[in-house]
Amino acid sequence: MKISEFVKEKRRLVDLTQPQMADKAGVGLRFVRELEQGKESLRLDKVNQVLKLFGHEVGAVPVNREALYHEKG
């Protein structure tokens, strides 16, 4: 699942509007909108501020190199 989908789903589950979530996370509304729209270049610290509302944070995840090889080849 993409971070954008995860955040939108969690926000809706706890019945928050985008402005409410932005306020609770301490980020701007524009940032929340860009995050939920899947903008590829966002500040990681701000992404983590939002994810912390739902008990998560961004971290390093092992990559399946074989799957990557097949996608490129």
C-alpha positions as CSV (number, residue, x, y, z in Angstrom):
1,M,0.0,0.0,0.0
2,K,1.3,3.5,-0.8
3,I,1.8,6.0,1.9
4,S,-0.8,8.3,0.3
5,E,-3.4,5.6,0.4
6,F,-2.5,4.6,4.0
7,V,-2.8,8.1,5.3
8,K,-6.1,8.8,3.6
9,E,-7.5,5.5,4.8
10,K,-6.4,6.1,8.4
11,R,-7.6,9.7,8.4
12,R,-11.0,8.6,7.3
13,L,-11.2,5.8,9.8
14,V,-10.7,8.2,12.7
15,D,-13.1,10.7,11.0
16,L,-10.7,13.6,10.5
17,T,-10.9,16.2,7.8
18,Q,-7.6,17.2,6.0
19,P,-7.5,20.5,7.9
20,Q,-8.0,18.7,11.3
21,M,-5.3,16.2,10.5
22,A,-2.9,19.0,9.4
23,D,-3.6,20.8,12.7
24,K,-3.1,17.7,14.9
25,A,0.1,16.7,13.1
26,G,1.5,20.3,13.1
27,V,1.9,20.4,9.3
28,G,0.2,22.6,6.7
29,L,-2.9,21.8,4.9
30,R,-1.1,22.0,1.5
31,F,1.3,19.3,2.8
32,V,-1.5,17.0,3.8
33,R,-3.1,17.4,0.4
34,E,0.1,16.7,-1.5
35,L,0.8,13.7,0.7
36,E,-2.6,12.2,0.0
37,Q,-2.3,12.9,-3.7
38,G,1.0,10.9,-3.8
39,K,3.5,13.7,-4.4
40,E,6.8,12.0,-4.8
41,S,9.1,14.6,-3.2
42,L,8.0,15.4,0.4
43,R,10.0,16.1,3.5
44,L,10.4,12.9,5.4
45,D,10.2,14.5,8.8
46,K,6.8,16.0,8.0
47,V,5.6,12.6,6.6
48,N,6.6,11.1,9.9
49,Q,4.8,13.8,11.8
50,V,1.6,12.7,10.1
51,L,2.2,9.0,10.4
52,K,2.9,9.3,14.2
53,L,-0.8,10.2,14.5
54,F,-1.5,6.6,13.5
55,G,1.3,5.0,15.4
56,H,3.6,4.5,12.4
57,E,6.8,6.0,10.9
58,V,8.7,5.7,7.7
59,G,11.7,3.3,7.9
60,A,14.1,1.3,5.8
61,V,12.5,-1.8,4.3
62,P,14.3,-4.7,2.6
63,V,14.0,-4.7,-1.1
64,N,13.4,-7.9,-3.1
65,R,16.3,-7.5,-5.5
66,E,15.1,-10.4,-7.7
67,A,11.7,-8.7,-8.3
68,L,13.5,-5.5,-9.2
69,Y,15.7,-7.3,-11.6
70,H,12.7,-8.9,-13.4
71,E,11.0,-5.5,-13.6
72,K,14.0,-3.9,-15.4
73,G,15.0,-6.9,-17.5
